[in-house]
Amino acid sequence: MSTSPLSKTPLNKAASTKSPISQLPLSDYDQHRAALMAKMPNNCIALFPAASELTRSNDTEYAFCQNKNFFYLTGFNEPDALLVLLKDEQGSAKSVLFSLPKDPLHEIWQGRRIGQIKAVDDYGVEQSFTLSEIDSLIPDYLEGKSQVFFGFSDHNFAAQVFTWLKQVSSNIRQGAKTPTNLTDSDPLVAELRLIKTTNELALMRHANHISGLAHQRAMQKCHVGKFEYQIEAEILHEFARHGARHPAYASIVAGGDNANILHYTANCDVLNNNELLLIDAGAELGGYAADITRTFPINGKFSTEQKAIYQLVLDAKNLAVNAIKPGMSFAKLNILTNAFLTQGLVDLGILEGDLTELISEKKVKDYFIHGLGHWLGLDVHDVGDYHISTDREQLRAFKEGMVMTIEPGIYIPLTDLSVAEKWRGIGIRIEDNIAVTKDGFENFTVNSPQTIEDIEELMQK
């Protein structure tokens, strides 16, 4: 089948070939803290807790995942720590880290800890204390401050903040002054995280490169009769082989009609001849996520119907990507892609009726049942306000340094009797990771095949 001119990413928009990095320099976390403190008023305090380890069963734990706001401000990857940012009445700023103490016995069994000396020397904070000193020092830090910043979404930590404030209040008769202005720090940090620095972009570019290699491997290792989890294992192998120890999220490896389950993660079924395999998988590198989806034929050759739907989704994806630039928005991109997909489904006979009415009634959402994309960064669905209107339109204008996914899809489950049988069981999504540049975009997802010709050629090797 011939491909649209939009099927190829323009060469001048290809991913950079700069030397890859696997983690941010610690100096970047200093800059993150400085940027946040510059937005905070004088005579205030901000408190950011680390995550805790979670028990999986009995005496085993889940793989540790650090609180993303805490990590953004510290790069510190131990549990149960606390970052305190202080600003005095003259505007002088100071950062204090509370963390687990050095403990030779614990370190024999569980691994080395950074400790307080290296926290100051290596992580750029002015002071560091052990966790045992929190309850005596935090009330002293709070006393006399006019404003306290902390994340309102963390209810357990919020309760701890109120306990410390109550300690300050108990000394009012002795002249203690309790902060009266409590402010949610989450939106403030989210705004900073939304605009990526040069090093953050370089790290995400590398995470995408590794993820693209994994998608290539999945295509090459895919055969009729294998199980979905065997392909998942190939993906995880390729991640780790290139330094990405963990996936950014639970990989979706969905054969056939399983692709019509948006968050399918069972990955336990056999791969059947003449069906498609949808893989949504991305590596996590240095804390930052890639999020890529590719769909391809299990036997290496698209059928006529699969080609038709696939080419429609691919062209819609490229239409959206090529429109990205500063000032664009998801709302505007949705208008473009929804109209394009509606016309395509009418041309294929899947939708019937007046095109204008079908677009107005958003009938395409019967088959394109999720959003066009989302912010990407430390989280897969990263933080940042979308400026959603009352009509649920995402109106925020794109700015240089934002990173997002673009991921149109068409899903026609086997149970959909409203369409011809030849279309049933087809589920296709194609997803790239895109950075907004000064005058356009950069597509990070360029080494994972996506044209029909490139996929079939790779799978025949």
ZAKOLBA-729183 format. One record per residue (C-alpha): residue number from 0; residue in three letters; chain; x, y, z. Coordinates in steps of 0.02 Angstrom, whole numbers. Example, Ala and Ser with C-alpha at 12.3 -4.5 7.8 and 13.67 -1.06 7.14 Angstrom:
// residues 2
seq | type | mol | x | y | z
0 | ALA | A | 615 | -225 | 390 .
1 | SER | A | 684 | -53 | 357 .
This chain:
// residues 461
seq | type | mol | x | y | z
0 | MET | A | 0 | 0 | 0 .
1 | SER | A | 68 | 172 | -42 .
2 | THR | A | 110 | 286 | 103 .
3 | SER | A | 56 | 465 | 130 .
4 | PRO | A | 187 | 603 | 120 .
5 | LEU | A | 153 | 626 | 306 .
6 | SER | A | 210 | 450 | 348 .
7 | LYS | A | 393 | 498 | 362 .
8 | THR | A | 461 | 612 | 497 .
9 | PRO | A | 545 | 761 | 412 .
10 | LEU | A | 734 | 745 | 417 .
11 | ASN | A | 754 | 917 | 492 .
12 | LYS | A | 645 | 863 | 638 .
13 | ALA | A | 739 | 703 | 679 .
14 | ALA | A | 805 | 664 | 852 .
15 | SER | A | 971 | 741 | 900 .
16 | THR | A | 1129 | 638 | 891 .
17 | LYS | A | 1212 | 722 | 1040 .
18 | SER | A | 1304 | 609 | 1162 .
19 | PRO | A | 1175 | 521 | 1272 .
20 | ILE | A | 1163 | 540 | 1460 .
21 | SER | A | 1091 | 413 | 1581 .
22 | GLN | A | 1054 | 529 | 1727 .
23 | LEU | A | 1047 | 714 | 1763 .
24 | PRO | A | 1202 | 798 | 1834 .
25 | LEU | A | 1176 | 836 | 2018 .
26 | SER | A | 1199 | 1020 | 1977 .
27 | ASP | A | 1032 | 1014 | 1886 .
28 | TYR | A | 943 | 976 | 2050 .
29 | ASP | A | 1025 | 1130 | 2126 .
30 | GLN | A | 951 | 1229 | 1982 .
31 | HIS | A | 779 | 1151 | 2010 .
32 | ARG | A | 782 | 1202 | 2193 .
33 | ALA | A | 843 | 1376 | 2151 .
34 | ALA | A | 704 | 1399 | 2023 .
35 | LEU | A | 573 | 1345 | 2149 .
36 | MET | A | 641 | 1455 | 2288 .
37 | ALA | A | 643 | 1603 | 2169 .
38 | LYS | A | 453 | 1583 | 2155 .
39 | MET | A | 429 | 1573 | 2344 .
40 | PRO | A | 403 | 1731 | 2448 .
41 | ASN | A | 520 | 1784 | 2587 .
42 | ASN | A | 499 | 1713 | 2762 .
43 | CYS | A | 427 | 1546 | 2708 .
44 | ILE | A | 463 | 1360 | 2718 .
45 | ALA | A | 430 | 1217 | 2597 .
46 | LEU | A | 425 | 1033 | 2645 .
47 | PHE | A | 446 | 888 | 2523 .
48 | PRO | A | 442 | 707 | 2583 .
49 | ALA | A | 524 | 559 | 2498 .
50 | ALA | A | 428 | 400 | 2464 .
51 | SER | A | 430 | 251 | 2581 .
52 | GLU | A | 466 | 71 | 2534 .
53 | LEU | A | 308 | -32 | 2506 .
54 | THR | A | 290 | -211 | 2565 .
55 | ARG | A | 244 | -332 | 2428 .
56 | SER | A | 219 | -484 | 2538 .
57 | ASN | A | 286 | -535 | 2708 .
58 | ASP | A | 468 | -476 | 2708 .
59 | THR | A | 486 | -428 | 2525 .
60 | GLU | A | 463 | -254 | 2451 .
61 | TYR | A | 412 | -183 | 2284 .
62 | ALA | A | 551 | -102 | 2182 .
63 | PHE | A | 572 | 69 | 2261 .
64 | CYS | A | 503 | 218 | 2165 .
65 | GLN | A | 548 | 389 | 2233 .
66 | ASN | A | 421 | 528 | 2256 .
67 | LYS | A | 438 | 622 | 2093 .
68 | ASN | A | 430 | 800 | 2163 .
69 | PHE | A | 559 | 755 | 2295 .
70 | PHE | A | 670 | 676 | 2162 .
71 | TYR | A | 651 | 826 | 2047 .
72 | LEU | A | 720 | 938 | 2185 .
73 | THR | A | 857 | 824 | 2252 .
74 | GLY | A | 906 | 676 | 2141 .
75 | PHE | A | 912 | 584 | 2307 .
76 | ASN | A | 846 | 406 | 2292 .
77 | GLU | A | 831 | 340 | 2470 .
78 | PRO | A | 664 | 315 | 2559 .
79 | ASP | A | 590 | 412 | 2705 .
80 | ALA | A | 693 | 570 | 2680 .
81 | LEU | A | 630 | 748 | 2693 .
82 | LEU | A | 686 | 905 | 2600 .
83 | VAL | A | 660 | 1072 | 2686 .
84 | LEU | A | 680 | 1235 | 2590 .
85 | LEU | A | 694 | 1391 | 2697 .
86 | LYS | A | 686 | 1574 | 2649 .
87 | ASP | A | 714 | 1708 | 2779 .
88 | GLU | A | 640 | 1884 | 2787 .
89 | GLN | A | 784 | 1952 | 2682 .
90 | GLY | A | 763 | 1820 | 2547 .
91 | SER | A | 915 | 1714 | 2588 .
92 | ALA | A | 880 | 1532 | 2547 .
93 | LYS | A | 939 | 1369 | 2624 .
94 | SER | A | 905 | 1185 | 2591 .
95 | VAL | A | 906 | 1052 | 2726 .
96 | LEU | A | 894 | 864 | 2699 .
97 | PHE | A | 840 | 739 | 2831 .
98 | SER | A | 885 | 560 | 2787 .
99 | LEU | A | 925 | 388 | 2856 .
100 | PRO | A | 1086 | 379 | 2956 .
101 | LYS | A | 1237 | 275 | 2911 .
102 | ASP | A | 1213 | 104 | 2992 .
103 | PRO | A | 1348 | -31 | 2965 .
104 | LEU | A | 1233 | -175 | 3014 .
105 | HIS | A | 1091 | -118 | 2902 .
106 | GLU | A | 1212 | -88 | 2759 .
107 | ILE | A | 1277 | -268 | 2770 .
108 | TRP | A | 1101 | -333 | 2742 .
109 | GLN | A | 1013 | -201 | 2638 .
110 | GLY | A | 1144 | -95 | 2551 .
111 | ARG | A | 1242 | 64 | 2576 .
112 | ARG | A | 1164 | 227 | 2630 .
113 | ILE | A | 1221 | 399 | 2578 .
114 | GLY | A | 1221 | 472 | 2753 .
115 | GLN | A | 1228 | 653 | 2807 .
116 | ILE | A | 1406 | 699 | 2758 .
117 | LYS | A | 1390 | 642 | 2576 .
118 | ALA | A | 1217 | 719 | 2567 .
119 | VAL | A | 1298 | 890 | 2591 .
120 | ASP | A | 1455 | 853 | 2490 .
121 | ASP | A | 1371 | 768 | 2341 .
122 | TYR | A | 1191 | 830 | 2335 .
123 | GLY | A | 1219 | 1015 | 2362 .
124 | VAL | A | 1109 | 1044 | 2515 .
125 | GLU | A | 1175 | 1164 | 2648 .
126 | GLN | A | 1136 | 1050 | 2796 .
127 | SER | A | 1087 | 869 | 2825 .
128 | PHE | A | 1021 | 784 | 2981 .
129 | THR | A | 960 | 611 | 3027 .
130 | LEU | A | 776 | 569 | 3028 .
131 | SER | A | 778 | 556 | 3217 .
132 | GLU | A | 804 | 745 | 3225 .
133 | ILE | A | 650 | 793 | 3123 .
134 | ASP | A | 525 | 815 | 3264 .
135 | SER | A | 639 | 929 | 3362 .
136 | LEU | A | 700 | 1036 | 3216 .
137 | ILE | A | 548 | 1056 | 3103 .
138 | PRO | A | 443 | 1151 | 3232 .
139 | ASP | A | 591 | 1269 | 3255 .
140 | TYR | A | 597 | 1297 | 3066 .
141 | LEU | A | 409 | 1329 | 3061 .
142 | GLU | A | 406 | 1452 | 3205 .
143 | GLY | A | 395 | 1632 | 3145 .
144 | LYS | A | 370 | 1587 | 2961 .
145 | SER | A | 225 | 1673 | 2872 .
146 | GLN | A | 192 | 1539 | 2741 .
147 | VAL | A | 211 | 1350 | 2729 .
148 | PHE | A | 216 | 1255 | 2564 .
149 | PHE | A | 181 | 1068 | 2557 .
150 | GLY | A | 88 | 947 | 2443 .
151 | PHE | A | -96 | 941 | 2488 .
152 | SER | A | -121 | 780 | 2390 .
153 | ASP | A | -14 | 681 | 2513 .
154 | HIS | A | -140 | 666 | 2654 .
155 | ASN | A | -26 | 568 | 2770 .
156 | PHE | A | 112 | 697 | 2758 .
157 | ALA | A | -13 | 840 | 2774 .
158 | ALA | A | -68 | 764 | 2939 .
159 | GLN | A | 114 | 763 | 2995 .
160 | VAL | A | 131 | 947 | 2949 .
161 | PHE | A | -20 | 990 | 3056 .
162 | THR | A | 57 | 893 | 3200 .
163 | TRP | A | 214 | 1001 | 3187 .
164 | LEU | A | 108 | 1159 | 3174 .
165 | LYS | A | 15 | 1107 | 3330 .
166 | GLN | A | 182 | 1093 | 3421 .
167 | VAL | A | 221 | 1273 | 3371 .
168 | SER | A | 48 | 1331 | 3426 .
169 | SER | A | 72 | 1253 | 3597 .
170 | ASN | A | 208 | 1383 | 3630 .
171 | ILE | A | 107 | 1537 | 3581 .
172 | ARG | A | 103 | 1598 | 3762 .
173 | GLN | A | 291 | 1597 | 3760 .
174 | GLY | A | 291 | 1710 | 3607 .
175 | ALA | A | 295 | 1581 | 3467 .
176 | LYS | A | 217 | 1634 | 3301 .
177 | THR | A | 127 | 1501 | 3201 .
178 | PRO | A | 121 | 1512 | 3010 .
179 | THR | A | -53 | 1564 | 2953 .
180 | ASN | A | -37 | 1540 | 2764 .
181 | LEU | A | -35 | 1358 | 2706 .
182 | THR | A | -5 | 1337 | 2519 .
183 | ASP | A | -11 | 1184 | 2406 .
184 | SER | A | 163 | 1162 | 2330 .
185 | ASP | A | 107 | 1037 | 2198 .
186 | PRO | A | 51 | 1164 | 2065 .
187 | LEU | A | 211 | 1266 | 2090 .
188 | VAL | A | 324 | 1116 | 2060 .
189 | ALA | A | 213 | 1053 | 1918 .
190 | GLU | A | 241 | 1215 | 1822 .
191 | LEU | A | 428 | 1195 | 1837 .
192 | ARG | A | 424 | 1011 | 1787 .
193 | LEU | A | 320 | 1050 | 1633 .
194 | ILE | A | 461 | 1145 | 1548 .
195 | LYS | A | 611 | 1031 | 1524 .
196 | THR | A | 792 | 1089 | 1533 .
197 | THR | A | 924 | 1046 | 1403 .
198 | ASN | A | 987 | 899 | 1508 .
199 | GLU | A | 812 | 835 | 1542 .
200 | LEU | A | 776 | 836 | 1355 .
201 | ALA | A | 939 | 744 | 1322 .
202 | LEU | A | 895 | 612 | 1452 .
203 | MET | A | 721 | 586 | 1380 .
204 | ARG | A | 795 | 577 | 1205 .
205 | HIS | A | 907 | 434 | 1265 .
206 | ALA | A | 762 | 346 | 1353 .
207 | ASN | A | 669 | 353 | 1187 .
208 | HIS | A | 817 | 282 | 1092 .
209 | ILE | A | 829 | 134 | 1211 .
210 | SER | A | 641 | 108 | 1201 .
211 | GLY | A | 647 | 114 | 1012 .
212 | LEU | A | 779 | -23 | 1012 .
213 | ALA | A | 664 | -127 | 1121 .
214 | HIS | A | 519 | -105 | 1000 .
215 | GLN | A | 632 | -158 | 857 .
216 | ARG | A | 681 | -313 | 956 .
217 | ALA | A | 499 | -354 | 990 .
218 | MET | A | 459 | -348 | 805 .
219 | GLN | A | 606 | -459 | 762 .
220 | LYS | A | 569 | -587 | 899 .
221 | CYS | A | 382 | -596 | 866 .
222 | HIS | A | 318 | -760 | 794 .
223 | VAL | A | 151 | -849 | 785 .
224 | GLY | A | 132 | -966 | 934 .
225 | LYS | A | 236 | -865 | 1057 .
226 | PHE | A | 154 | -791 | 1210 .
227 | GLU | A | 132 | -606 | 1245 .
228 | TYR | A | 240 | -619 | 1401 .
229 | GLN | A | 384 | -688 | 1299 .
230 | ILE | A | 384 | -530 | 1194 .
231 | GLU | A | 372 | -427 | 1353 .
232 | ALA | A | 529 | -516 | 1414 .
233 | GLU | A | 621 | -468 | 1254 .
234 | ILE | A | 573 | -285 | 1284 .
235 | LEU | A | 633 | -285 | 1465 .
236 | HIS | A | 793 | -372 | 1411 .
237 | GLU | A | 830 | -235 | 1285 .
238 | PHE | A | 792 | -98 | 1413 .
239 | ALA | A | 913 | -171 | 1539 .
240 | ARG | A | 1045 | -210 | 1408 .
241 | HIS | A | 1060 | -23 | 1375 .
242 | GLY | A | 1056 | 35 | 1556 .
243 | ALA | A | 870 | 59 | 1589 .
244 | ARG | A | 841 | -57 | 1736 .
245 | HIS | A | 653 | -31 | 1744 .
246 | PRO | A | 507 | 2 | 1628 .
247 | ALA | A | 422 | 170 | 1653 .
248 | TYR | A | 256 | 79 | 1675 .
249 | ALA | A | 182 | -95 | 1660 .
250 | SER | A | 207 | -144 | 1478 .
251 | ILE | A | 55 | -178 | 1370 .
252 | VAL | A | 84 | -324 | 1251 .
253 | ALA | A | -86 | -355 | 1176 .
254 | GLY | A | -116 | -478 | 1035 .
255 | GLY | A | -273 | -478 | 929 .
256 | ASP | A | -431 | -419 | 1017 .
257 | ASN | A | -333 | -386 | 1178 .
258 | ALA | A | -275 | -225 | 1094 .
259 | ASN | A | -452 | -160 | 1118 .
260 | ILE | A | -424 | -164 | 1307 .
261 | LEU | A | -335 | 2 | 1331 .
262 | HIS | A | -239 | -44 | 1489 .
263 | TYR | A | -216 | -229 | 1456 .
264 | THR | A | -67 | -291 | 1558 .
265 | ALA | A | -105 | -476 | 1584 .
266 | ASN | A | 10 | -515 | 1437 .
267 | CYS | A | -30 | -701 | 1450 .
268 | ASP | A | -111 | -752 | 1286 .
269 | VAL | A | -39 | -841 | 1136 .
270 | LEU | A | 0 | -742 | 978 .
271 | ASN | A | -111 | -797 | 834 .
272 | ASN | A | -84 | -795 | 647 .
273 | ASN | A | -165 | -653 | 549 .
274 | GLU | A | -184 | -544 | 704 .
275 | LEU | A | -97 | -385 | 758 .
276 | LEU | A | 11 | -357 | 911 .
277 | LEU | A | -2 | -189 | 1001 .
278 | ILE | A | 144 | -147 | 1116 .
279 | ASP | A | 141 | 4 | 1230 .
280 | ALA | A | 308 | 4 | 1321 .
281 | GLY | A | 438 | 131 | 1373 .
282 | ALA | A | 597 | 130 | 1474 .
283 | GLU | A | 631 | 233 | 1629 .
284 | LEU | A | 804 | 312 | 1629 .
285 | GLY | A | 872 | 422 | 1768 .
286 | GLY | A | 694 | 436 | 1833 .
287 | TYR | A | 623 | 498 | 1667 .
288 | ALA | A | 497 | 404 | 1561 .
289 | ALA | A | 477 | 357 | 1379 .
290 | ASP | A | 304 | 306 | 1320 .
291 | ILE | A | 296 | 224 | 1147 .
292 | THR | A | 164 | 120 | 1060 .
293 | ARG | A | 186 | 18 | 903 .
294 | THR | A | 65 | -102 | 819 .
295 | PHE | A | 120 | -233 | 693 .
296 | PRO | A | 65 | -399 | 615 .
297 | ILE | A | 113 | -553 | 715 .
298 | ASN | A | 155 | -649 | 556 .
299 | GLY | A | 252 | -502 | 482 .
300 | LYS | A | 128 | -454 | 345 .
301 | PHE | A | -19 | -335 | 361 .
302 | SER | A | -184 | -392 | 287 .
303 | THR | A | -281 | -274 | 173 .
304 | GLU | A | -397 | -219 | 314 .
305 | GLN | A | -256 | -202 | 439 .
306 | LYS | A | -159 | -93 | 316 .
307 | ALA | A | -308 | 20 | 289 .
308 | ILE | A | -338 | 55 | 474 .
309 | TYR | A | -153 | 63 | 512 .
310 | GLN | A | -116 | 191 | 375 .
311 | LEU | A | -261 | 298 | 435 .
312 | VAL | A | -195 | 301 | 613 .
313 | LEU | A | -17 | 332 | 555 .
314 | ASP | A | -68 | 478 | 445 .
315 | ALA | A | -172 | 552 | 587 .
316 | LYS | A | -24 | 538 | 704 .
317 | ASN | A | 92 | 623 | 582 .
318 | LEU | A | -36 | 758 | 545 .
319 | ALA | A | -41 | 801 | 730 .
320 | VAL | A | 147 | 789 | 756 .
321 | ASN | A | 187 | 900 | 607 .
322 | ALA | A | 70 | 1035 | 674 .
323 | ILE | A | 159 | 1049 | 842 .
324 | LYS | A | 244 | 1215 | 879 .
325 | PRO | A | 237 | 1350 | 1012 .
326 | GLY | A | 59 | 1417 | 1024 .
327 | MET | A | -22 | 1254 | 968 .
328 | SER | A | -132 | 1160 | 1093 .
329 | PHE | A | -207 | 989 | 1118 .
330 | ALA | A | -377 | 1066 | 1084 .
331 | LYS | A | -323 | 1124 | 911 .
332 | LEU | A | -236 | 958 | 875 .
333 | ASN | A | -394 | 864 | 923 .
334 | ILE | A | -493 | 963 | 795 .
335 | LEU | A | -368 | 916 | 661 .
336 | THR | A | -353 | 732 | 703 .
337 | ASN | A | -536 | 700 | 743 .
338 | ALA | A | -590 | 773 | 576 .
339 | PHE | A | -456 | 675 | 484 .
340 | LEU | A | -500 | 510 | 569 .
341 | THR | A | -686 | 540 | 542 .
342 | GLN | A | -659 | 565 | 355 .
343 | GLY | A | -550 | 409 | 351 .
344 | LEU | A | -680 | 301 | 438 .
345 | VAL | A | -814 | 365 | 318 .
346 | ASP | A | -704 | 321 | 170 .
347 | LEU | A | -684 | 145 | 239 .
348 | GLY | A | -871 | 126 | 269 .
349 | ILE | A | -852 | 107 | 457 .
350 | LEU | A | -943 | 271 | 491 .
351 | GLU | A | -1094 | 321 | 387 .
352 | GLY | A | -1185 | 486 | 371 .
353 | ASP | A | -1154 | 670 | 338 .
354 | LEU | A | -971 | 711 | 372 .
355 | THR | A | -1007 | 879 | 452 .
356 | GLU | A | -1135 | 802 | 570 .
357 | LEU | A | -1021 | 657 | 612 .
358 | ILE | A | -881 | 777 | 658 .
359 | SER | A | -999 | 888 | 758 .
360 | GLU | A | -1067 | 738 | 854 .
361 | LYS | A | -890 | 671 | 881 .
362 | LYS | A | -939 | 501 | 815 .
363 | VAL | A | -755 | 460 | 792 .
364 | LYS | A | -746 | 438 | 981 .
365 | ASP | A | -840 | 274 | 959 .
366 | TYR | A | -675 | 208 | 891 .
367 | PHE | A | -544 | 332 | 952 .
368 | ILE | A | -592 | 316 | 1134 .
369 | HIS | A | -451 | 402 | 1227 .
370 | GLY | A | -359 | 567 | 1224 .
371 | LEU | A | -237 | 618 | 1089 .
372 | GLY | A | -90 | 638 | 1208 .
373 | HIS | A | -25 | 693 | 1377 .
374 | TRP | A | 126 | 776 | 1458 .
375 | LEU | A | 278 | 666 | 1482 .
376 | GLY | A | 426 | 679 | 1601 .
377 | LEU | A | 467 | 607 | 1771 .
378 | ASP | A | 294 | 530 | 1766 .
379 | VAL | A | 220 | 442 | 1615 .
380 | HIS | A | 63 | 549 | 1634 .
381 | ASP | A | 165 | 696 | 1694 .
382 | VAL | A | 109 | 843 | 1798 .
383 | GLY | A | 59 | 1009 | 1723 .
384 | ASP | A | -103 | 1104 | 1700 .
385 | TYR | A | -191 | 1073 | 1533 .
386 | HIS | A | -305 | 1227 | 1555 .
387 | ILE | A | -459 | 1120 | 1527 .
388 | SER | A | -616 | 1217 | 1480 .
389 | THR | A | -793 | 1178 | 1534 .
390 | ASP | A | -809 | 1081 | 1370 .
391 | ARG | A | -659 | 974 | 1423 .
392 | GLU | A | -548 | 1053 | 1291 .
393 | GLN | A | -362 | 1061 | 1333 .
394 | LEU | A | -327 | 1242 | 1290 .
395 | ARG | A | -150 | 1267 | 1356 .
396 | ALA | A | -35 | 1337 | 1223 .
397 | PHE | A | 123 | 1236 | 1196 .
398 | LYS | A | 290 | 1314 | 1244 .
399 | GLU | A | 469 | 1270 | 1204 .
400 | GLY | A | 530 | 1134 | 1321 .
401 | MET | A | 364 | 1044 | 1343 .
402 | VAL | A | 365 | 857 | 1305 .
403 | MET | A | 208 | 760 | 1262 .
404 | THR | A | 144 | 601 | 1183 .
405 | ILE | A | 42 | 598 | 1024 .
406 | GLU | A | -55 | 434 | 1014 .
407 | PRO | A | -208 | 417 | 904 .
408 | GLY | A | -289 | 247 | 890 .
409 | ILE | A | -435 | 154 | 815 .
410 | TYR | A | -514 | 11 | 913 .
411 | ILE | A | -644 | -108 | 841 .
412 | PRO | A | -678 | -253 | 962 .
413 | LEU | A | -740 | -421 | 905 .
414 | THR | A | -905 | -385 | 992 .
415 | ASP | A | -942 | -233 | 882 .
416 | LEU | A | -1077 | -301 | 767 .
417 | SER | A | -1112 | -130 | 691 .
418 | VAL | A | -964 | -147 | 572 .
419 | ALA | A | -922 | -274 | 439 .
420 | GLU | A | -841 | -432 | 507 .
421 | LYS | A | -678 | -398 | 416 .
422 | TRP | A | -642 | -249 | 531 .
423 | ARG | A | -681 | -335 | 696 .
424 | GLY | A | -539 | -374 | 816 .
425 | ILE | A | -426 | -238 | 749 .
426 | GLY | A | -349 | -123 | 879 .
427 | ILE | A | -213 | -2 | 826 .
428 | ARG | A | -121 | 136 | 919 .
429 | ILE | A | 37 | 227 | 865 .
430 | GLU | A | 124 | 337 | 993 .
431 | ASP | A | 273 | 453 | 982 .
432 | ASN | A | 357 | 566 | 1110 .
433 | ILE | A | 373 | 746 | 1052 .
434 | ALA | A | 468 | 896 | 1121 .
435 | VAL | A | 415 | 1073 | 1077 .
436 | THR | A | 560 | 1174 | 1007 .
437 | LYS | A | 583 | 1360 | 976 .
438 | ASP | A | 502 | 1352 | 804 .
439 | GLY | A | 425 | 1178 | 793 .
440 | PHE | A | 455 | 1007 | 867 .
441 | GLU | A | 579 | 866 | 890 .
442 | ASN | A | 516 | 688 | 876 .
443 | PHE | A | 614 | 582 | 1000 .
444 | THR | A | 535 | 422 | 935 .
445 | VAL | A | 627 | 401 | 771 .
446 | ASN | A | 718 | 235 | 785 .
447 | SER | A | 563 | 127 | 806 .
448 | PRO | A | 491 | 77 | 636 .
449 | GLN | A | 315 | 138 | 601 .
450 | THR | A | 282 | 137 | 414 .
451 | ILE | A | 205 | -20 | 343 .
452 | GLU | A | 354 | -49 | 231 .
453 | ASP | A | 483 | -25 | 368 .
454 | ILE | A | 392 | -140 | 489 .
455 | GLU | A | 371 | -280 | 363 .
456 | GLU | A | 550 | -263 | 305 .
457 | LEU | A | 619 | -273 | 483 .
458 | MET | A | 509 | -422 | 526 .
459 | GLN | A | 571 | -519 | 374 .
460 | LYS | A | 753 | -505 | 426 .
